[in-house]
């Protein structure tokens, strides 16, 4: 199995679980995010994951795209090898890690 696919498996599973759990998000939110990507205001998720993968303390188990104070942010939920859970906020345009918070 491709190593990259193996690493993305937890993310794919988490995203499918979030989608099936009815996470509140209106069609308008999705349209706004799509327009932001098309306008170059945000980077695609795959690109941001490539930029930050070495900076994350573990495996990505969830992700959200949010608009905070007018700026787009990817929020990654990361589980480390010791079972600790982190929220990692990443600027969706630059790919820079803005803050990390242990849950």
Beta strands, then each sheet from edge to edge (+ up, - down):
strand 1: 59-68
strand 2: 71-79
strand 3: 85-91
strand 4: 97-102
sheet 1: 1+ 2- 3+ 4-
end
